[in-house]
Amino acid sequence: MARSVVDCPTYDRQLLLLGPKRNAILELAEIERYGRESYGDPDYVSIYGMRPAEWYAMGVRLLGRTAVECTRDALGHAIAREVATVAASASERGVLVLDPFAGSGNTLYWLLRHLPGARGEGFEVDGDVFALTQKNLATLGRDIHVQHADYRSGLAGIAAGERLVVAFIAPPWGHALHPSSGLDLRRTEPPIAEVVDLLGEHWRSNRLLVAVQVFEKVDEDSLAEVRARFAWSALRLSSLNAPGSNHGILMGTMGWRPREEALS
């Protein structure tokens, strides 16, 4: 007897992030199926510089929600390259890289690769995600520091000295991403503006470079609300996916403006 559609659900964002696979540890076949059925690429969830078959063979494991929420290698590399270009325009001798919603830690991995010598700190409040990420990083021997803490208490315990502070902000999108209206930055968990305000208050004596992960279609009012907090900002979109489904970053500075000639 043929299996029903119910027995063979589509491996998409709904199933892995908001459905029964959310907190399940995925098998390699499921990781590849998600990539294939959602993006036409079984290697879509490449992280830590490896294809799924490679990192899975080394013992790395992901929850369904993390497979959706993680910044895959192609995007992490693109984001880190853009951030490094702007950071190079600052005059500080050192860099502190922060990821308040670290998840898999893959964005932090790429940022530290593009900002050699930088100190990195990540925080993850979800106990299951943190436990797997800590185990994955230890298995791979990656020297990336992620703490089990919420972003407020985590950031409060960090001193930057005279470093440039680079913060990557990508809290869980959840229902903030709507199929038709796109991403509303006021509905992320927590809202983006709330996190930006905390960063500005905590490091008012430092130069700040903030990179917010966004979607190709974003609510314009919510975008304007965040951009109003910056002295300088720029929106960069990738072209890694099909038109209409690409991610990108909103970069903004607080306490300084990058030299325009350094960005050309």
Protein Blocks (a to p, Z undefined) as FASTA:
>chain_A
ZZdfklmccddfklmmmmmklmpccdfklmmmmmmmmnopaklmggehiafklmmmnopa
cdfklmmmpccfklmmmmmmmmmmmmmmpmbfbdcdddfblmnommmmmmmmmmghiacd
dddfblklmmmmmmmmmmnopacddddddfklmmmmpcekjaccdddddddfklmpcfkl
opafklcccdfklmmmmmmmmmmmbccdddddddfbdcfklmmmmmmmpmbdcddddfkb
cehiaccdddddehiacdfklmZZ
